[in-house]
Amino acid sequence: MREDWPSVSVVVPVYNSEATIEACLESIFNLNYPKDKLEVIVVDDSTDRTPEIVKRFNVHHIRFGKRVGIGYARRIGVEKATGELAASTDSDCCADPNWLKELIKHFERPEVGGVGGGVILHIQDKMSKYIGYLGFPAGGLIGYENLFSITKKRELERLSTANAIFRRKVILDVGNFNPSFFYGGEDVNLSLRIAEKYKLIFEPKAIVHHYESRNTLIGFIKWHIRRGAAYHSIHRRKYEVGRTLGQKFRHYLNLLLTGDSPLRKVSKKDSEIYYPLLLLLAFIMIFYTGLGYIIAFLLGEDKVH
């Protein structure tokens, strides 16, 4: 039995998540991890019943009266954290009981700056299944390890903050999360800065469960417009994704059209998936992501809603 457990602060940004935040926090408090080594920080800019639910739990509840965005929320969470390690998940995720145990074991290596794990998507309906086969969120039904480049040593260049943990000192040393990333991309931006100096590791046994809520076409379109704005945030700064927006689109097209791609292999096994419809949704995704990028470029990211 390990005795030298590192202290961990789990940061959960939350915006209007009254349907999922209770299950999320319950899963964190049920972790197989020493309670005296665990701190939970909820950064909340909600306008629904989320604050009432959060108050039922013994958490450090940071409340904002207006929407501050995901980058700022994660930044404030890290600043207020007291743990040696800063873990991150989303308010619509539930952690596996051994989530932290599987993540922290890699920090025995001093060159490791961050560790991320897999996301199991729980399907609510057929629309969320199609979204999962497009690789959302964090690899979706394709799997993170199939969607992103991971070496034989499980090293990679980016982590998803739906399931990640970093040395808090390392986050602060590279400048913390960028607060101007309002709709996302803050994890890519931070990961690439950390990866210049430290190793980032993928641990497949560290699991969080994601309960997909983007199950309408309108919600899907709005989400990708915001993703386009997030890509604009990444590309116009020094630390880029590593490929242009056009290259990223080609990457998805290869996943969709190449006969031996992970997407083709996985989706062919599912009789409920009509492949032409999957292709159509992929092109809708590409179009509206590009539209969000263009709106952010021409009018500013604050004009994207």
N, C-alpha and C positions, 0 to 999 in steps of 0.2 A: 504494500500500500504506500503510495506516494505521500510524503509529508510536507514537501516544500512547494505547495501549490502557490502559483503566482496570483496576485490580486488582479481581478478582471472587472472592468466597467463595461457593461453592455448598454450601448446607446441605441435607442429606438426613436427615430423621427416619426411623427404621426400627424396626418392631416385628414380629418373627417373619416375616421376608421372605426366608428361605433360598432360596426358589425363584426370586426375581427380583432380589435385591440385586447379584449379580455382574454381570448384564447391565446394570443401571442404572449401576454405577460404571465399567464398561468404556466405556459410551457417553460418560460425562463426561470420562474421560481421553483419549478419541478426538476430542474437540471440536477444531474448527479455531480454536484460540485459543492465544495464547502461554502456554506452560507456566509461565513465571516470573511470570505475572500471575494464575495460577489456584490457588486454595486449595479443598480439598474437606473438608468437615466432616460427619461422620456421627454423629448423636446416636441412641444405641442402647439401648433398654430391652427387648431380646429375651430369650426363654427357649429358643429353638431354636438351630440351628447358624449363625445369622446372624453372630455375633461372629467365629467362625472364618473365615468368608469375607471379612469386612471387613478382617481383619488382613493379608490378602494384598495390600492396596492401600496406597499411600502417602497416607493420609488422616489427618486429625486425628480420632481415634476417641474420642468421649465416651461412656463406658459407665455405665449405671445398673443396679443390682441389682433394682430393682422398676419397675413400669410408672409412667411419669410423665405420659403424655398428650401429645397433639400440640402444644398451645399452649405448654407448658413446654419441650418439645423444640426447637421453633423459636426460642423466646426465648433459650435457652441457646446455640444455634447462632449467633445474631446477636451475642450478648454476646462470644463467643469469636472471632468472625470478625475478620480484619485487613484485608479488602478494602474498597475504596471503595464497591463495590456488593455487595449480598447477594442472591444468586439462590436460588431454591427449586424443588425438584421432589420427587416422591414415590418411594419405594423400589420401586414396581411400574411405574415409567416409564423409558423410554430416550430420551435427548435426540438430536435430529437433529444432525448434525455442525456446522451453522451456527447452532445454537440461540442461543448467546450473542451472536454477531455481529449477528444480526437484532434482538436485544433492546436491546443497548447503544447503537445508533445514535440512539435517541430521547433519550438523556441529553445530547445537544448543546444541547438546550433546557433552560435552568435551571429552568423552571417545572414540569418533569416529575419526579414523585416516584417513579413506578413504571411498569413495563411488563409486560404479560402476553401470552401467545400461545395458539395453538390446541392441542388435544389430539386426536390420532388414536387411536381406539379399535380395538384388534386383537381381533377376535371369536374366542373359544375354542369356543363352542358356541351353540346357539339361545337358551338362557337369557340369556347375556351380550349377545346381539343385542337381545333385548327390553329389557334394562336400558339398553342404548345408546340405544334409541328413546325411552326416558323421559327422556333428557338427562343420563345419568350415565356416567362422571364428567365434570365440567367441560364440559357441553354434549353429551357422548356423540356419537351418530350424527346428532343434530339440528344440532350445531355451536354453539360458544360464542356466536358472533356472532348466531345466530338465537334463542337462548334468553334472552339478556340484552340490555338496552338499550345500544346503542353508537351514538354520534353520527357524523355524516359526517366529523368530524375524528378518528374512532377513539377518542374519549374515552368513558370509562365510570366507574361509581362503585365497582366491585369487581373484584378479580382473584382467580384461583384459584392457590393456592400449589403446585398440581401443575406450574404453568408460570408463574413470575413472577420479577421482579427489581426491587429497590428500592434507592434510595440508602440506604446503611447509616445515615448521619447522620439522614436523615428518619425512619427506623424508630425510632431512639433518641429523637429529638425529640418524637415523639408517644407515647412510653411503651413501645415495643417490643410484641411479641406478648403477649397476655394469657394467663398461665400456667393460668388456671382453665378454659380451653376444652379439655376433655379429649378429646372425640370429634370435634371439628371446629368450624367456624364462626370459627376464629381468623383466617382470611384475610379474611372479610367484615368482622369487627370492626376489624382493622388497616386495611383498605382504606378504610373509611368515615372513619376518623380522619385518614388521609393526604389523602383527597379534599377535606377541608375547607380545606386549604392549598395542595395541589399538584394537578397533572394526572395522571390515570392513563390510560395508552394501551394499546390492543389492537393487537398486531402479528401478523397472520395467518401471516406467513412463519416465525415462531419456533415450531417444532413440537416437541412431545414425543409419544412413542408410549406409550400406556397398555395394559397387558396385564391385562384384566379377570379377576378371580379370584372375584367374587361370582356364581357360576354355579349356585347351588342356591336353592330357594325359602326354606329356613330361613336361609341366609346373607343373602339379600335382606331378609327380615323383620328379622333382628337388626340389620342395617346401618341400616335406617330407624328402628328404635327409638332407636339411638344418634344418628341425625340429628335426631330429635325433641328429644333432650336438648341437642344443640348449638343448635337453634333457641331453646330455653328460655334457654340461656346468653346468646344474642344479645339476645333481647327484654327480658330483665330488666336490661339495662345501658343506659347513656345512648345509646350508638351502636347503633341498631337497624338491621335489614335495610332498613327503609324501608317495610315493609308488615307488617301483623299476620299471624299464622300463618294465619288464615282467608283473608286476601287472597292469601297465597301459594298456598293450595290452589285458590282460584278461578283463579289464573294458570295452574296446571297443567291444570285442567279446561277452560279456554279452549283450551289447546294441544291437548288431546285431542278436544274436541268441535266446535271451530270448523272449518268446511269448508276454509278457506284458510290454516289454521295451518301452520307449518313442519313439525310432526309429521305431520299428515295428508298433506301433500305428499310428504314423504320416505318415510313408511312405505307409502304406496300403491304406490310403485314396486318394493317388495320383495315378491315372491310368497311368500316364506317366512313373512311376518308375517300372523297371523290377528288382525284388528283387535279383535274382541270379547275375545280373550285379553289383548291389550295394555291394553284398558280395564280388565279385571279386575285386572291387575297394578298399574295406576295407582291404583285404589281401595284395593288392599291397601297400597300405598305410603303413601297419604294416611292410612289408618286407623292403621297402625303408627307413622308419624311423629307423629301426634297422641297416640297412646298413650305414646310416649317422652317427649313434651313434658309430658303430665299426670303421669307417674311422677316426672320431674325436679322438677316444680312441687310435688307433694305430699310426696315422700320425699327429694328431693335428687338431684343428678346422679350422686353416687357409688353410688346404688342401681341405676343403669342399666348393664347388662352386655351 
